[in-house]
Amino acid sequence: IYTHVERVGRTSMVLKVEAWAQRYLTDLMEKVTHADFVMVALDGEGKPKPIPAES
């Protein structure tokens, strides 16, 4: 499984995820699935809030 942060916005970020599998009795690697996840920072009321800066 491979993942990376594609984009960071003010209140959200996009994570890209890929899963690869090695086929039985071969060296062949094939991508079996992929997804983009949008993660949104929420406050106590469930409303978007700014993402804290990295330290």
PQR file of N, CA, C, O and H, with PARSE charges and radii, in Angstrom:
ATOM      1  N   ILE A   1       0.860  -1.173   0.000 -0.4000 1.5000
ATOM      2  CA  ILE A   1       0.000   0.000   0.000 -0.0000 2.0000
ATOM      3  C   ILE A   1       0.900   1.227   0.000  0.5500 1.7000
ATOM      4  O   ILE A   1       1.848   1.320   0.780 -0.5500 1.4000
ATOM      5  N   TYR A   2       0.590   2.165  -0.885 -0.4000 1.5000
ATOM      6  CA  TYR A   2       1.331   3.415  -0.999 -0.0000 2.0000
ATOM      7  C   TYR A   2       0.359   4.567  -0.822  0.5500 1.7000
ATOM      8  O   TYR A   2      -0.773   4.515  -1.304 -0.5500 1.4000
ATOM      9  H   TYR A   2      -0.179   2.090  -1.519  0.4000 1.0000
ATOM     10  N   THR A   3       0.803   5.606  -0.128 -0.4000 1.5000
ATOM     11  CA  THR A   3      -0.050   6.771   0.063 -0.0000 2.0000
ATOM     12  C   THR A   3       0.798   8.027   0.117  0.5500 1.7000
ATOM     13  O   THR A   3       1.969   7.987   0.495 -0.5500 1.4000
ATOM     14  H   THR A   3       1.722   5.648   0.263  0.4000 1.0000
ATOM     15  N   HIS A   4       0.194   9.138  -0.263 -0.4000 1.5000
ATOM     16  CA  HIS A   4       0.856  10.431  -0.111 -0.0000 2.0000
ATOM     17  C   HIS A   4      -0.196  11.527  -0.039  0.5500 1.7000
ATOM     18  O   HIS A   4      -1.325  11.368  -0.503 -0.5500 1.4000
ATOM     19  H   HIS A   4      -0.757   9.170  -0.570  0.4000 1.0000
ATOM     20  N   VAL A   5       0.208  12.642   0.555 -0.4000 1.5000
ATOM     21  CA  VAL A   5      -0.671  13.808   0.645 -0.0000 2.0000
ATOM     22  C   VAL A   5      -0.590  14.530  -0.694  0.5500 1.7000
ATOM     23  O   VAL A   5       0.471  15.021  -1.079 -0.5500 1.4000
ATOM     24  H   VAL A   5       1.125  12.771   0.932  0.4000 1.0000
ATOM     25  N   GLU A   6      -1.701  14.590  -1.390 -0.4000 1.5000
ATOM     26  CA  GLU A   6      -1.759  15.222  -2.704 -0.0000 2.0000
ATOM     27  C   GLU A   6      -1.873  16.740  -2.586  0.5500 1.7000
ATOM     28  O   GLU A   6      -1.240  17.486  -3.333 -0.5500 1.4000
ATOM     29  H   GLU A   6      -2.563  14.191  -1.076  0.4000 1.0000
ATOM     30  N   ARG A   7      -2.701  17.185  -1.622 -0.4000 1.5000
ATOM     31  CA  ARG A   7      -2.944  18.623  -1.497 -0.0000 2.0000
ATOM     32  C   ARG A   7      -3.375  18.930  -0.073  0.5500 1.7000
ATOM     33  O   ARG A   7      -4.084  18.146   0.557 -0.5500 1.4000
ATOM     34  H   ARG A   7      -3.215  16.579  -1.015  0.4000 1.0000
ATOM     35  N   VAL A   8      -2.937  20.085   0.429 -0.4000 1.5000
ATOM     36  CA  VAL A   8      -3.387  20.571   1.733 -0.0000 2.0000
ATOM     37  C   VAL A   8      -3.995  21.942   1.520  0.5500 1.7000
ATOM     38  O   VAL A   8      -3.353  22.848   0.989 -0.5500 1.4000
ATOM     39  H   VAL A   8      -2.361  20.722  -0.083  0.4000 1.0000
ATOM     40  N   GLY A   9      -5.239  22.082   1.941 -0.4000 1.5000
ATOM     41  CA  GLY A   9      -5.932  23.361   1.847 -0.0000 2.0000
ATOM     42  C   GLY A   9      -6.040  24.009   3.215  0.5500 1.7000
ATOM     43  O   GLY A   9      -5.316  23.646   4.142 -0.5500 1.4000
ATOM     44  H   GLY A   9      -5.761  21.346   2.373  0.4000 1.0000
ATOM     45  N   ARG A  10      -6.939  24.959   3.337 -0.4000 1.5000
ATOM     46  CA  ARG A  10      -7.111  25.665   4.601 -0.0000 2.0000
ATOM     47  C   ARG A  10      -7.808  24.796   5.650  0.5500 1.7000
ATOM     48  O   ARG A  10      -7.432  24.810   6.822 -0.5500 1.4000
ATOM     49  H   ARG A  10      -7.528  25.254   2.584  0.4000 1.0000
ATOM     50  N   THR A  11      -8.836  24.030   5.218 -0.4000 1.5000
ATOM     51  CA  THR A  11      -9.592  23.201   6.161 -0.0000 2.0000
ATOM     52  C   THR A  11      -9.602  21.718   5.792  0.5500 1.7000
ATOM     53  O   THR A  11     -10.185  20.906   6.510 -0.5500 1.4000
ATOM     54  H   THR A  11      -9.141  24.019   4.266  0.4000 1.0000
ATOM     55  N   SER A  12      -8.961  21.361   4.680 -0.4000 1.5000
ATOM     56  CA  SER A  12      -9.006  19.965   4.241 -0.0000 2.0000
ATOM     57  C   SER A  12      -7.704  19.559   3.561  0.5500 1.7000
ATOM     58  O   SER A  12      -6.865  20.392   3.218 -0.5500 1.4000
ATOM     59  H   SER A  12      -8.487  22.021   4.097  0.4000 1.0000
ATOM     60  N   MET A  13      -7.567  18.242   3.379 -0.4000 1.5000
ATOM     61  CA  MET A  13      -6.429  17.704   2.632 -0.0000 2.0000
ATOM     62  C   MET A  13      -6.901  16.499   1.836  0.5500 1.7000
ATOM     63  O   MET A  13      -7.886  15.851   2.191 -0.5500 1.4000
ATOM     64  H   MET A  13      -8.249  17.565   3.658  0.4000 1.0000
ATOM     65  N   VAL A  14      -6.186  16.205   0.753 -0.4000 1.5000
ATOM     66  CA  VAL A  14      -6.497  15.057  -0.095 -0.0000 2.0000
ATOM     67  C   VAL A  14      -5.351  14.059   0.012  0.5500 1.7000
ATOM     68  O   VAL A  14      -4.192  14.402  -0.217 -0.5500 1.4000
ATOM     69  H   VAL A  14      -5.385  16.731   0.465  0.4000 1.0000
ATOM     70  N   LEU A  15      -5.691  12.815   0.363 -0.4000 1.5000
ATOM     71  CA  LEU A  15      -4.723  11.729   0.444 -0.0000 2.0000
ATOM     72  C   LEU A  15      -4.975  10.768  -0.707  0.5500 1.7000
ATOM     73  O   LEU A  15      -6.114  10.365  -0.940 -0.5500 1.4000
ATOM     74  H   LEU A  15      -6.633  12.537   0.549  0.4000 1.0000
ATOM     75  N   LYS A  16      -3.930  10.400  -1.423 -0.4000 1.5000
ATOM     76  CA  LYS A  16      -4.030   9.412  -2.500 -0.0000 2.0000
ATOM     77  C   LYS A  16      -3.500   8.085  -1.968  0.5500 1.7000
ATOM     78  O   LYS A  16      -2.451   8.038  -1.326 -0.5500 1.4000
ATOM     79  H   LYS A  16      -3.005  10.727  -1.234  0.4000 1.0000
ATOM     80  N   VAL A  17      -4.232   7.013  -2.240 -0.4000 1.5000
ATOM     81  CA  VAL A  17      -3.863   5.681  -1.768 -0.0000 2.0000
ATOM     82  C   VAL A  17      -3.910   4.709  -2.946  0.5500 1.7000
ATOM     83  O   VAL A  17      -4.858   4.722  -3.732 -0.5500 1.4000
ATOM     84  H   VAL A  17      -5.084   7.051  -2.762  0.4000 1.0000
ATOM     85  N   GLU A  18      -2.881   3.864  -3.064 -0.4000 1.5000
ATOM     86  CA  GLU A  18      -2.842   2.796  -4.065 -0.0000 2.0000
ATOM     87  C   GLU A  18      -2.482   1.495  -3.360  0.5500 1.7000
ATOM     88  O   GLU A  18      -1.649   1.480  -2.453 -0.5500 1.4000
ATOM     89  H   GLU A  18      -2.111   3.853  -2.426  0.4000 1.0000
ATOM     90  N   ALA A  19      -3.109   0.413  -3.781 -0.4000 1.5000
ATOM     91  CA  ALA A  19      -2.757  -0.918  -3.278 -0.0000 2.0000
ATOM     92  C   ALA A  19      -2.303  -1.770  -4.457  0.5500 1.7000
ATOM     93  O   ALA A  19      -2.971  -1.838  -5.488 -0.5500 1.4000
ATOM     94  H   ALA A  19      -3.786   0.425  -4.518  0.4000 1.0000
ATOM     95  N   TRP A  20      -1.154  -2.419  -4.284 -0.4000 1.5000
ATOM     96  CA  TRP A  20      -0.564  -3.261  -5.323 -0.0000 2.0000
ATOM     97  C   TRP A  20      -0.448  -4.687  -4.802  0.5500 1.7000
ATOM     98  O   TRP A  20      -0.287  -4.908  -3.601 -0.5500 1.4000
ATOM     99  H   TRP A  20      -0.611  -2.364  -3.447  0.4000 1.0000
ATOM    100  N   ALA A  21      -0.531  -5.654  -5.713 -0.4000 1.5000
ATOM    101  CA  ALA A  21      -0.405  -7.065  -5.344 -0.0000 2.0000
ATOM    102  C   ALA A  21       0.560  -7.760  -6.292  0.5500 1.7000
ATOM    103  O   ALA A  21       0.580  -7.495  -7.493 -0.5500 1.4000
ATOM    104  H   ALA A  21      -0.662  -5.476  -6.688  0.4000 1.0000
ATOM    105  N   GLN A  22       1.359  -8.658  -5.720 -0.4000 1.5000
ATOM    106  CA  GLN A  22       2.231  -9.490  -6.549 -0.0000 2.0000
ATOM    107  C   GLN A  22       1.457 -10.751  -6.903  0.5500 1.7000
ATOM    108  O   GLN A  22       0.946 -11.446  -6.025 -0.5500 1.4000
ATOM    109  H   GLN A  22       1.343  -8.874  -4.743  0.4000 1.0000
ATOM    110  N   ARG A  23       1.378 -11.033  -8.179 -0.4000 1.5000
ATOM    111  CA  ARG A  23       0.635 -12.208  -8.638 -0.0000 2.0000
ATOM    112  C   ARG A  23       1.367 -13.489  -8.245  0.5500 1.7000
ATOM    113  O   ARG A  23       2.596 -13.556  -8.270 -0.5500 1.4000
ATOM    114  H   ARG A  23       1.793 -10.469  -8.892  0.4000 1.0000
ATOM    115  N   TYR A  24       0.596 -14.484  -7.888 -0.4000 1.5000
ATOM    116  CA  TYR A  24       1.112 -15.764  -7.402 -0.0000 2.0000
ATOM    117  C   TYR A  24       2.084 -16.385  -8.399  0.5500 1.7000
ATOM    118  O   TYR A  24       1.780 -16.506  -9.586 -0.5500 1.4000
ATOM    119  H   TYR A  24      -0.402 -14.430  -7.868  0.4000 1.0000
ATOM    120  N   LEU A  25       3.243 -16.774  -7.908 -0.4000 1.5000
ATOM    121  CA  LEU A  25       4.297 -17.452  -8.670 -0.0000 2.0000
ATOM    122  C   LEU A  25       4.875 -16.620  -9.814  0.5500 1.7000
ATOM    123  O   LEU A  25       5.442 -17.177 -10.753 -0.5500 1.4000
ATOM    124  H   LEU A  25       3.490 -16.676  -6.944  0.4000 1.0000
ATOM    125  N   THR A  26       4.737 -15.296  -9.746 -0.4000 1.5000
ATOM    126  CA  THR A  26       5.338 -14.420 -10.758 -0.0000 2.0000
ATOM    127  C   THR A  26       5.944 -13.214 -10.058  0.5500 1.7000
ATOM    128  O   THR A  26       5.742 -13.001  -8.863 -0.5500 1.4000
ATOM    129  H   THR A  26       4.276 -14.844  -8.983  0.4000 1.0000
ATOM    130  N   ASP A  27       6.685 -12.435 -10.821 -0.4000 1.5000
ATOM    131  CA  ASP A  27       7.208 -11.167 -10.311 -0.0000 2.0000
ATOM    132  C   ASP A  27       6.302 -10.005 -10.691  0.5500 1.7000
ATOM    133  O   ASP A  27       6.616  -8.852 -10.396 -0.5500 1.4000
ATOM    134  H   ASP A  27       6.849 -12.608 -11.793  0.4000 1.0000
ATOM    135  N   LEU A  28       5.186 -10.295 -11.340 -0.4000 1.5000
ATOM    136  CA  LEU A  28       4.284  -9.252 -11.825 -0.0000 2.0000
ATOM    137  C   LEU A  28       3.572  -8.547 -10.672  0.5500 1.7000
ATOM    138  O   LEU A  28       2.915  -9.184  -9.848 -0.5500 1.4000
ATOM    139  H   LEU A  28       4.931 -11.232 -11.580  0.4000 1.0000
ATOM    140  N   MET A  29       3.712  -7.224 -10.627 -0.4000 1.5000
ATOM    141  CA  MET A  29       2.991  -6.402  -9.650 -0.0000 2.0000
ATOM    142  C   MET A  29       1.880  -5.661 -10.388  0.5500 1.7000
ATOM    143  O   MET A  29       2.120  -5.050 -11.430 -0.5500 1.4000
ATOM    144  H   MET A  29       4.246  -6.706 -11.296  0.4000 1.0000
ATOM    145  N   GLU A  30       0.667  -5.716  -9.848 -0.4000 1.5000
ATOM    146  CA  GLU A  30      -0.471  -5.042 -10.464 -0.0000 2.0000
ATOM    147  C   GLU A  30      -1.180  -4.172  -9.438  0.5500 1.7000
ATOM    148  O   GLU A  30      -1.353  -4.566  -8.285 -0.5500 1.4000
ATOM    149  H   GLU A  30       0.471  -6.213  -9.002  0.4000 1.0000
ATOM    150  N   LYS A  31      -1.589  -2.984  -9.872 -0.4000 1.5000
ATOM    151  CA  LYS A  31      -2.389  -2.127  -8.998 -0.0000 2.0000
ATOM    152  C   LYS A  31      -3.786  -2.732  -8.918  0.5500 1.7000
ATOM    153  O   LYS A  31      -4.432  -2.955  -9.941 -0.5500 1.4000
ATOM    154  H   LYS A  31      -1.449  -2.664 -10.809  0.4000 1.0000
ATOM    155  N   VAL A  32      -4.249  -2.996  -7.694 -0.4000 1.5000
ATOM    156  CA  VAL A  32      -5.544  -3.644  -7.520 -0.0000 2.0000
ATOM    157  C   VAL A  32      -6.641  -2.679  -7.107  0.5500 1.7000
ATOM    158  O   VAL A  32      -7.824  -2.964  -7.291 -0.5500 1.4000
ATOM    159  H   VAL A  32      -3.724  -2.814  -6.863  0.4000 1.0000
ATOM    160  N   THR A  33      -6.255  -1.537  -6.548 -0.4000 1.5000
ATOM    161  CA  THR A  33      -7.256  -0.522  -6.220 -0.0000 2.0000
ATOM    162  C   THR A  33      -6.562   0.799  -5.944  0.5500 1.7000
ATOM    163  O   THR A  33      -5.362   0.844  -5.677 -0.5500 1.4000
ATOM    164  H   THR A  33      -5.293  -1.305  -6.399  0.4000 1.0000
ATOM    165  N   HIS A  34      -7.333   1.869  -6.011 -0.4000 1.5000
ATOM    166  CA  HIS A  34      -6.813   3.194  -5.681 -0.0000 2.0000
ATOM    167  C   HIS A  34      -7.975   4.058  -5.208  0.5500 1.7000
ATOM    168  O   HIS A  34      -9.134   3.790  -5.525 -0.5500 1.4000
ATOM    169  H   HIS A  34      -8.309   1.832  -6.228  0.4000 1.0000
ATOM    170  N   ALA A  35      -7.650   5.093  -4.447 -0.4000 1.5000
ATOM    171  CA  ALA A  35      -8.692   5.982  -3.935 -0.0000 2.0000
ATOM    172  C   ALA A  35      -8.088   7.330  -3.576  0.5500 1.7000
ATOM    173  O   ALA A  35      -6.900   7.438  -3.271 -0.5500 1.4000
ATOM    174  H   ALA A  35      -6.709   5.310  -4.189  0.4000 1.0000
ATOM    175  N   ASP A  36      -8.929   8.352  -3.620 -0.4000 1.5000
ATOM    176  CA  ASP A  36      -8.601   9.684  -3.119 -0.0000 2.0000
ATOM    177  C   ASP A  36      -9.494   9.927  -1.908  0.5500 1.7000
ATOM    178  O   ASP A  36     -10.717   9.828  -2.004 -0.5500 1.4000
ATOM    179  H   ASP A  36      -9.894   8.264  -3.867  0.4000 1.0000
ATOM    180  N   PHE A  37      -8.887  10.242  -0.778 -0.4000 1.5000
ATOM    181  CA  PHE A  37      -9.635  10.516   0.444 -0.0000 2.0000
ATOM    182  C   PHE A  37      -9.539  12.001   0.755  0.5500 1.7000
ATOM    183  O   PHE A  37      -8.445  12.564   0.789 -0.5500 1.4000
ATOM    184  H   PHE A  37      -7.893  10.322  -0.700  0.4000 1.0000
ATOM    185  N   VAL A  38     -10.674  12.628   0.980 -0.4000 1.5000
ATOM    186  CA  VAL A  38     -10.709  14.031   1.384 -0.0000 2.0000
ATOM    187  C   VAL A  38     -10.978  14.053   2.881  0.5500 1.7000
ATOM    188  O   VAL A  38     -12.022  13.596   3.345 -0.5500 1.4000
ATOM    189  H   VAL A  38     -11.563  12.171   0.952  0.4000 1.0000
ATOM    190  N   MET A  39     -10.019  14.592   3.628 -0.4000 1.5000
ATOM    191  CA  MET A  39     -10.131  14.681   5.082 -0.0000 2.0000
ATOM    192  C   MET A  39     -10.376  16.142   5.444  0.5500 1.7000
ATOM    193  O   MET A  39      -9.625  17.022   5.022 -0.5500 1.4000
ATOM    194  H   MET A  39      -9.171  14.964   3.251  0.4000 1.0000
ATOM    195  N   VAL A  40     -11.424  16.401   6.223 -0.4000 1.5000
ATOM    196  CA  VAL A  40     -11.781  17.764   6.611 -0.0000 2.0000
ATOM    197  C   VAL A  40     -11.646  17.899   8.123  0.5500 1.7000
ATOM    198  O   VAL A  40     -12.172  17.075   8.871 -0.5500 1.4000
ATOM    199  H   VAL A  40     -12.034  15.687   6.565  0.4000 1.0000
ATOM    200  N   ALA A  41     -10.940  18.941   8.576 -0.4000 1.5000
ATOM    201  CA  ALA A  41     -10.823  19.225  10.012 -0.0000 2.0000
ATOM    202  C   ALA A  41     -12.140  19.842  10.478  0.5500 1.7000
ATOM    203  O   ALA A  41     -12.646  20.779   9.860 -0.5500 1.4000
ATOM    204  H   ALA A  41     -10.513  19.611   7.968  0.4000 1.0000
ATOM    205  N   LEU A  42     -12.691  19.312  11.571 -0.4000 1.5000
ATOM    206  CA  LEU A  42     -13.967  19.797  12.094 -0.0000 2.0000
ATOM    207  C   LEU A  42     -13.815  20.293  13.523  0.5500 1.7000
ATOM    208  O   LEU A  42     -13.009  19.777  14.298 -0.5500 1.4000
ATOM    209  H   LEU A  42     -12.280  18.551  12.073  0.4000 1.0000
ATOM    210  N   ASP A  43     -14.610  21.309  13.853 -0.4000 1.5000
ATOM    211  CA  ASP A  43     -14.628  21.799  15.232 -0.0000 2.0000
ATOM    212  C   ASP A  43     -15.634  20.977  16.044  0.5500 1.7000
ATOM    213  O   ASP A  43     -16.195  20.006  15.535 -0.5500 1.4000
ATOM    214  H   ASP A  43     -15.264  21.727  13.224  0.4000 1.0000
ATOM    215  N   GLY A  44     -15.861  21.354  17.280 -0.4000 1.5000
ATOM    216  CA  GLY A  44     -16.765  20.638  18.166 -0.0000 2.0000
ATOM    217  C   GLY A  44     -18.208  20.627  17.707  0.5500 1.7000
ATOM    218  O   GLY A  44     -18.995  19.792  18.153 -0.5500 1.4000
ATOM    219  H   GLY A  44     -15.405  22.143  17.693  0.4000 1.0000
ATOM    220  N   GLU A  45     -18.566  21.550  16.817 -0.4000 1.5000
ATOM    221  CA  GLU A  45     -19.936  21.618  16.290 -0.0000 2.0000
ATOM    222  C   GLU A  45     -20.063  20.950  14.923  0.5500 1.7000
ATOM    223  O   GLU A  45     -21.120  21.000  14.294 -0.5500 1.4000
ATOM    224  H   GLU A  45     -17.926  22.228  16.455  0.4000 1.0000
ATOM    225  N   GLY A  46     -18.971  20.323  14.467 -0.4000 1.5000
ATOM    226  CA  GLY A  46     -19.008  19.641  13.181 -0.0000 2.0000
ATOM    227  C   GLY A  46     -18.820  20.545  11.982  0.5500 1.7000
ATOM    228  O   GLY A  46     -19.098  20.145  10.852 -0.5500 1.4000
ATOM    229  H   GLY A  46     -18.112  20.283  14.977  0.4000 1.0000
ATOM    230  N   LYS A  47     -18.348  21.770  12.216 -0.4000 1.5000
ATOM    231  CA  LYS A  47     -18.109  22.716  11.128 -0.0000 2.0000
ATOM    232  C   LYS A  47     -16.621  22.716  10.772  0.5500 1.7000
ATOM    233  O   LYS A  47     -15.776  22.526  11.646 -0.5500 1.4000
ATOM    234  H   LYS A  47     -18.122  22.095  13.134  0.4000 1.0000
ATOM    235  N   PRO A  48     -16.295  22.930   9.477 -0.5600 1.5000
ATOM    236  CA  PRO A  48     -14.882  22.962   9.085  0.2800 2.0000
ATOM    237  C   PRO A  48     -14.101  24.012   9.865  0.5500 1.7000
ATOM    238  O   PRO A  48     -14.592  25.111  10.123 -0.5500 1.4000
ATOM    239  N   LYS A  49     -12.860  23.647  10.240 -0.4000 1.5000
ATOM    240  CA  LYS A  49     -11.979  24.584  10.934 -0.0000 2.0000
ATOM    241  C   LYS A  49     -10.612  24.534  10.266  0.5500 1.7000
ATOM    242  O   LYS A  49     -10.297  23.545   9.605 -0.5500 1.4000
ATOM    243  H   LYS A  49     -12.461  22.754  10.030  0.4000 1.0000
ATOM    244  N   PRO A  50      -9.795  25.564  10.417 -0.5600 1.5000
ATOM    245  CA  PRO A  50      -8.465  25.559   9.794  0.2800 2.0000
ATOM    246  C   PRO A  50      -7.602  24.400  10.298  0.5500 1.7000
ATOM    247  O   PRO A  50      -7.644  24.029  11.471 -0.5500 1.4000
ATOM    248  N   ILE A  51      -6.824  23.847   9.376 -0.4000 1.5000
ATOM    249  CA  ILE A  51      -5.875  22.791   9.731 -0.0000 2.0000
ATOM    250  C   ILE A  51      -4.709  23.443  10.464  0.5500 1.7000
ATOM    251  O   ILE A  51      -4.184  24.454   9.999 -0.5500 1.4000
ATOM    252  H   ILE A  51      -6.790  24.149   8.423  0.4000 1.0000
ATOM    253  N   PRO A  52      -4.288  22.882  11.608 -0.5600 1.5000
ATOM    254  CA  PRO A  52      -3.136  23.458  12.319  0.2800 2.0000
ATOM    255  C   PRO A  52      -1.880  23.425  11.446  0.5500 1.7000
ATOM    256  O   PRO A  52      -1.676  22.487  10.675 -0.5500 1.4000
ATOM    257  N   ALA A  53      -1.054  24.439  11.572 -0.4000 1.5000
ATOM    258  CA  ALA A  53       0.212  24.498  10.828 -0.0000 2.0000
ATOM    259  C   ALA A  53       1.150  23.407  11.323  0.5500 1.7000
ATOM    260  O   ALA A  53       1.100  23.021  12.491 -0.5500 1.4000
ATOM    261  H   ALA A  53      -1.220  25.201  12.199  0.4000 1.0000
ATOM    262  N   GLU A  54       2.010  22.911  10.431 -0.4000 1.5000
ATOM    263  CA  GLU A  54       3.017  21.923  10.832 -0.0000 2.0000
ATOM    264  C   GLU A  54       4.052  22.589  11.713  0.5500 1.7000
ATOM    265  O   GLU A  54       4.381  23.761  11.531 -0.5500 1.4000
ATOM    266  H   GLU A  54       2.051  23.225   9.482  0.4000 1.0000
ATOM    267  N   SER A  55       4.562  21.829  12.672 -0.4000 1.5000
ATOM    268  CA  SER A  55       5.596  22.397  13.543 -0.0000 2.0000
ATOM    269  C   SER A  55       6.938  21.819  13.217  0.5500 1.7000
ATOM    270  O   SER A  55       7.934  22.177  13.846 -0.5500 1.4000
ATOM    271  H   SER A  55       4.295  20.877  12.820  0.4000 1.0000
TER
END
